[in-house]
Amino acid sequence: MGKDLIYKYTPLFLMCIAIIFQYNLFVTPQVLEQTHREILSEVAQVYITKSEFGNMKEQIGDINQKLDKIYDTLINERSSDGFNRN
């Protein structure tokens, strides 16, 4: 019964192995590392780091403060020149 069972399921077993190799269902560590590096390089091109984001946030805050000062200066000059018609 043992040999008959083996002979009966051998084609199925070989077919499963062929499908595994044909569709690359299992990945080698080298291919996995290469894919990992590709993903990291794509992410580095698209996204910024947390420190860069913090720096940009500080710069935007500085720009907002400077714009507020400019706005206040313009309002004060307009009020002092008599152009304010409220």
Backbone as CSV, one residue per row, in Angstrom:
resi,resn,N_x,N_y,N_z,CA_x,CA_y,CA_z,C_x,C_y,C_z
1,MET,0.820,-1.190,0.000,0.000,0.000,0.000,0.863,1.252,0.000
2,GLY,2.048,1.225,0.611,2.913,2.384,0.691,3.415,2.834,-0.658
3,LYS,3.893,1.878,-1.497,4.395,2.220,-2.817,3.276,2.715,-3.724
4,ASP,2.151,2.065,-3.647,1.021,2.481,-4.487,0.596,3.907,-4.157
5,LEU,0.593,4.242,-2.886,0.228,5.595,-2.468,1.241,6.622,-2.983
6,ILE,2.510,6.251,-2.919,3.566,7.152,-3.408,3.437,7.337,-4.915
7,TYR,3.236,6.253,-5.652,3.094,6.352,-7.107,1.839,7.135,-7.494
8,LYS,0.820,7.026,-6.692,-0.432,7.700,-6.996,-0.295,9.223,-6.846
9,TYR,0.433,9.676,-5.821,0.523,11.107,-5.540,1.814,11.768,-6.035
10,THR,2.704,11.027,-6.664,3.950,11.593,-7.184,3.691,12.681,-8.237
11,PRO,2.810,12.484,-9.211,2.572,13.567,-10.182,2.049,14.857,-9.528
12,LEU,1.197,14.704,-8.537,0.681,15.876,-7.828,1.799,16.597,-7.084
13,PHE,2.661,15.837,-6.456,3.794,16.405,-5.729,4.739,17.128,-6.686
14,LEU,5.046,16.509,-7.833,5.915,17.138,-8.821,5.274,18.403,-9.398
15,MET,3.974,18.365,-9.592,3.263,19.540,-10.097,3.351,20.685,-9.093
16,CYS,3.203,20.393,-7.824,3.320,21.424,-6.779,4.721,22.030,-6.766
17,ILE,5.745,21.213,-6.879,7.124,21.709,-6.907,7.350,22.569,-8.149
18,ALA,6.813,22.145,-9.298,6.969,22.926,-10.526,6.291,24.286,-10.400
19,ILE,5.118,24.326,-9.799,4.413,25.600,-9.609,5.195,26.511,-8.671
20,ILE,5.757,25.942,-7.618,6.552,26.734,-6.669,7.726,27.386,-7.371
21,PHE,8.442,26.623,-8.218,9.585,27.195,-8.925,9.154,28.140,-10.050
22,GLN,8.062,27.839,-10.714,7.614,28.657,-11.831,7.168,30.041,-11.388
23,TYR,6.440,30.116,-10.289,5.916,31.397,-9.821,6.757,32.037,-8.730
24,ASN,7.922,31.474,-8.435,8.842,32.014,-7.412,8.117,32.299,-6.104
25,LEU,7.452,31.303,-5.572,6.693,31.486,-4.343,7.584,31.655,-3.118
26,PHE,8.798,31.141,-3.188,9.736,31.300,-2.086,10.871,32.204,-2.535
27,VAL,11.259,33.114,-1.671,12.244,34.130,-2.012,13.547,33.835,-1.290
28,THR,14.654,34.055,-1.981,15.959,33.881,-1.351,16.299,35.152,-0.566
29,PRO,17.158,35.055,0.411,17.525,36.249,1.195,18.164,37.349,0.338
30,GLN,18.901,36.979,-0.702,19.529,37.980,-1.558,18.467,38.795,-2.302
31,VAL,17.460,38.118,-2.838,16.402,38.818,-3.555,15.610,39.687,-2.587
32,LEU,15.385,39.188,-1.397,14.663,39.957,-0.391,15.429,41.211,0.005
33,GLU,16.736,41.090,0.176,17.570,42.247,0.525,17.579,43.266,-0.607
34,GLN,17.664,42.804,-1.850,17.644,43.707,-2.996,16.316,44.463,-3.069
35,THR,15.219,43.766,-2.866,13.909,44.407,-2.876,13.789,45.415,-1.736
36,HIS,14.324,45.064,-0.584,14.306,45.963,0.574,15.060,47.250,0.266
37,ARG,16.211,47.152,-0.361,16.996,48.339,-0.722,16.260,49.200,-1.753
38,GLU,15.598,48.558,-2.710,14.837,49.305,-3.709,13.697,50.084,-3.051
39,ILE,13.015,49.448,-2.119,11.915,50.106,-1.412,12.439,51.293,-0.610
40,LEU,13.562,51.098,0.080,14.135,52.196,0.869,14.552,53.361,-0.017
41,SER,15.116,53.088,-1.182,15.527,54.185,-2.061,14.305,54.926,-2.613
42,GLU,13.233,54.203,-2.939,12.012,54.858,-3.418,11.381,55.712,-2.327
43,VAL,11.385,55.213,-1.109,10.817,55.968,0.010,11.657,57.214,0.277
44,ALA,12.975,57.099,0.173,13.842,58.254,0.404,13.624,59.334,-0.644
45,GLN,13.265,58.946,-1.861,13.026,59.928,-2.911,11.694,60.638,-2.735
46,VAL,10.708,59.964,-2.155,9.355,60.516,-2.079,9.105,61.256,-0.766
47,TYR,9.580,60.717,0.340,9.259,61.263,1.656,10.471,61.932,2.288
48,ILE,10.208,62.803,3.280,11.292,63.464,4.006,11.420,62.839,5.393
49,THR,12.545,63.101,6.033,12.760,62.554,7.369,12.055,63.430,8.406
50,LYS,11.993,62.922,9.612,11.326,63.657,10.690,12.083,64.933,11.028
51,SER,13.407,64.892,11.004,14.191,66.095,11.311,14.016,67.156,10.227
52,GLU,13.962,66.730,8.950,13.725,67.693,7.872,12.346,68.327,8.018
53,PHE,11.361,67.525,8.418,10.021,68.062,8.625,10.020,69.083,9.752
54,GLY,10.736,68.792,10.832,10.830,69.747,11.943,11.478,71.048,11.508
55,ASN,12.530,70.947,10.694,13.192,72.157,10.188,12.260,72.970,9.300
56,MET,11.521,72.288,8.436,10.586,72.992,7.562,9.473,73.644,8.374
57,LYS,9.028,72.978,9.426,7.980,73.527,10.283,8.474,74.796,10.971
58,GLU,9.721,74.782,11.433,10.297,75.978,12.050,10.405,77.115,11.041
59,GLN,10.828,76.806,9.824,10.947,77.828,8.790,9.583,78.432,8.459
60,ILE,8.562,77.602,8.384,7.216,78.106,8.104,6.737,78.994,9.245
61,GLY,7.052,78.601,10.484,6.703,79.439,11.633,7.394,80.793,11.565
62,ASP,8.673,80.793,11.183,9.410,82.054,11.030,8.803,82.911,9.931
63,ILE,8.443,82.291,8.822,7.828,83.033,7.715,6.510,83.652,8.160
64,ASN,5.720,82.899,8.909,4.440,83.438,9.408,4.653,84.633,10.328
65,GLN,5.655,84.549,11.190,5.946,85.673,12.081,6.368,86.913,11.289
66,LYS,7.192,86.712,10.279,7.639,87.841,9.460,6.472,88.440,8.680
67,LEU,5.601,87.600,8.164,4.428,88.117,7.460,3.523,88.905,8.399
68,ASP,3.373,88.425,9.632,2.568,89.158,10.613,3.181,90.534,10.898
69,LYS,4.507,90.576,11.008,5.170,91.861,11.244,4.964,92.802,10.064
70,ILE,5.087,92.281,8.854,4.882,93.105,7.660,3.447,93.611,7.621
71,TYR,2.498,92.749,7.913,1.093,93.123,7.920,0.824,94.208,8.961
72,ASP,1.358,94.016,10.154,1.189,95.023,11.207,1.812,96.359,10.804
73,THR,2.985,96.311,10.189,3.652,97.532,9.755,2.813,98.252,8.707
74,LEU,2.295,97.516,7.744,1.468,98.140,6.714,0.194,98.735,7.299
75,ILE,-0.426,98.047,8.229,-1.636,98.560,8.871,-1.323,99.828,9.640
76,ASN,-0.213,99.834,10.383,0.171,101.021,11.160,0.473,102.220,10.252
77,GLU,1.172,101.988,9.129,1.490,103.084,8.205,0.223,103.614,7.546
78,ARG,-0.672,102.721,7.210,-1.921,103.146,6.566,-2.768,103.958,7.546
79,SER,-2.787,103.538,8.817,-3.557,104.271,9.827,-2.939,105.642,10.081
80,SER,-1.620,105.720,10.115,-0.973,106.993,10.409,-1.042,107.968,9.254
81,ASP,-1.137,107.483,8.020,-1.229,108.357,6.854,-2.645,108.821,6.579
82,GLY,-3.615,108.271,7.259,-4.990,108.667,7.072,-5.697,107.942,5.947
83,PHE,-5.146,106.846,5.489,-5.799,106.081,4.427,-6.850,105.129,4.943
84,ASN,-6.890,104.963,6.231,-7.866,104.039,6.822,-9.221,104.727,6.859
85,ARG,-10.194,104.234,6.122,-11.500,104.908,6.016,-12.584,104.152,6.761
86,ASN,-12.282,103.563,7.850,-13.299,102.844,8.628,-14.143,103.757,9.432
